[in-house]
C-alpha cells in the first residue's frame, strides 16, 4: 500500500500479520476482558495480565505520577550528577563498556551514543530507501523465509519490553530522567509507535543490549532506526524514527550520562517474551485439561480416574490435585462418561474382553500434567518478580544519603531462562499427551466403537476424514518435542570473554513461543476431532435408542410363534448386547458389512435358544433366522442412514449437547460461535456437486487455531471455569 501524504520520508509499507490490536477496532479488542483495569507502571505492581494487555491488546499503561515516585527518580539523577561533578569513576558513564571498562572519557554524552552505535548491529530487512553505490546486479530470487517475520520481532514483544523497561526505570535505581520516561510512554505506548527490532543478536547476559538499543535509538530519533506507525488508512507502515517523532510532535531525547546505558542494560525483552509465554502456557494448560475431559467423554471413559482419594489422599502433589479436580468438575453431568458413584461390581466372567480401565492418556492425565502446572506456576512467580525488578548496572540507591552506586549483575537473565525452559517442557508433556489421546480417538482398535478416522458416513471406504490430521499431529508433535530441548546448555563465551556466562534467555523465550504455536495447533486439531467424535457418539446414541423397539418387533414378527412376550424381551436384551459388542469391533468397515457381521453374530443367540427347546422348533425357526438377519440388516441400515442424513443436513446443530457435562460450552463454542460444522456431507453425497461449496478440513481447524491465538477461546474458557 502506498503511504499517505502525511507519512513523509523513508516509508516501508507492510501488511505482515500479528501486529498490535488497534484500540479503535472493537472486533479485534474482543479477546481482552482483563484490560478493563488501568495498568499503572510504578516499578512494583506490574502483573503479567497487565503486561499482556499492554503488549497485545492495545491497552495504554500510564506512569505513576505520585510525588514519591518522582522524588525517587529525581534523587537518583541528582546523586549521579553530584558524583560526576566530584570526578568519581563510574562504570558506563565515564568508563568503557564490558571488557573495555579500563578506558576513560570525560565526554559522557558521546559515550552514550557510542554505546548505541556499538549495539545497533542486528540484521533487518534492507529498506528500499537504503543508500547504495552501484546498481545491484543480483538476480531476482524468492526468499527462503518470510523476510519480515524471520528478521523483525513481533510488535507485541517490543511493546511488552518497553512496558517492562519502564517498570524497571520507574524504580529510580538507574539515573534516567522523568522526562525520558514520559517520552517513552507517550511515543511508544500512547501513540502506538513500535521500534523495528531485530529478532536475533541478544545473549541476555548484560540484559538484552542490542534489542534495547533500537528502542533507545528510536526515542533519540535516529534516522537509521525504523518504527511501525499507523497511517491514515489504518495500515501499519515503517518510517524512520525521526519521522515518527515528528508525526507525534515529540522532541527526540538527547541522552544525559547513564541514560542510554539505563535503557539498554536490562532484561526487558527476555522478561517480555517470558511473560507472554507464561500467560499462554497457563491458558494452554487449562485447554489441555478441557480437551482431556472431552476425550474421556468421546472415548466413553470414566471420571473414577480423577477420584479425590487417588489425588488428594494417596498422592497429594498440588498440581496433580488441581488437575484432577478440574477434569472431574468438567465431567460432572456427562452422559457419555462413566461416573465413580455409579460404578457397579461385576464378576470377571461378566466383563470378559472389556477394557477394565482407561488407558494411560486418560487415566494418568492429572499425574502427567500436574508437575507442569507446578512449573508454570513457579515460572509465573519468577516473571512477576522480574517485571518489578531493577535489572541494570550500575544501580543507584536513592534511599542512601550519598546515593551509593552498586556494581553488580542483575541483568543476567538466568531466572527467565529457567522459567521459560520449565514452561517449554510442560508444553511438550501436554502436547505429547494430547497427541496420544487423538491417536486413540481415531483408531478403531482403541476408541470403543467410533468409526475409523472419525468418518461420520456409513461408507468408510470413501471417508478417511481424520487420517490427514493424524499425520499432521505427528509432524507438529515431533517439532514440539524438538523444541523441548534446553537452550541454556549452548552458552558461548562472548565480549572479550567478559560475558563468559550468559543466560540466552531471549533465545530460549523465542523457542518457548514457538512451542506455544505448536501446542496451539495440536489443541486446535484436538478440538476439531473431539467435536466430530462427540457428534458421532450422539449419532450412535440416537440410532441405539431406536434399536430396542426394532429388535423386539423383529423377534415378534419372525419368532412370535415360538416365543411368548416375556421370552422375546429376554432374547432382545441378549441380541442387543451381542450387537453392541460386534458393532464396536467392526467399526473400521462399511456399514452394511458391519451389520451383516453383527446380525450373523447375534443370530447365535437365537440358534442357542432354539437348540435348547425340547422339540428344537423344527426347521421353520432356523429358516426364519436367515430372514430375520436380512430384514434386520436392511432396517438397521435405514435407521443409521436416516439419522446420518439428519445430522449432516444440520452440521452446526450441536447434536451432542444433551450428552455432555460442563464441556458443553466448549463444544458449542466450536460449532456455534466459530461456525465449524460436523464433517461428512461431501462424503455422504460422494462429492457430487459439492466441490465448490465446502471448505478444507485445515480451513476449519485454522478457525479454531486463530481463536486460540487471538484469545477468543480463552474468554470462553474463563467463563467455563467460572461455572464450575
Secondary structure, 3 states (H helix, E strand, C coil): CCCCCCCCCCCEECCCCCCCCCCCCCCCCCCCHHHHCCCEECCCCCCHHHHHHHHHCCCCCEECCCHHHHHHHHHHHHHHHHHHHCCCCCCCCCECCHHHCCCECCCHHHHHHHHHHHHCCCCCCCCCCCCCCCCCCCCCCCCCCCHHHHHECCHHHHHHHHHHHHHHHCCCCCCCCHHHHHHHHHHHHHCCCEECCECCCCCCCCCCHHHHHHHHHHHCCCCCCEEEEECCCCCEEEEEHHHHHHHCCCCCCCCCCCHHHHHHCCCHHHHHHHHHHHHHHHHHHHHHHHHHHHHHHHCCCEHHHHCHHHHHHHCCCHHHHHHHHHHHHHCCCCCCCECHHHCCCCCCCCCCCCCCCCCHHHHCHHHHHHHHHHHHHHHHHHHHHHCCCCCCCCEECCCCCCCCEECCCCCCCHHHHHHHHHHHHHHHHHHHHHHHHHHHHHCCCCCCCCCHHHCCCCCHHHCCCCHHHHHHHHHHHHHHHHHCCCCHHHCCCECCCCECCCCCHHHHHHHHHHHHHHHHHHHHHHHHHHHHHHHHHHHHHHHHHHHHHHHHHHHHHHHCCCCCHHHHHHHHHHHHHHHHHHHHHCCCCCHHHHHHHHHHHHHHHHHHHHHCCCCCCHHHHHHHHHHHHHHHHHHHHHHHHHHHHHHHHCCCCCCCHHHCCCCHHHHHHHHHHCCCCCCCHHHHCCCCCCCCCCCCHHHHHHHHHHHHHCCHHHHHHHHHHHHC
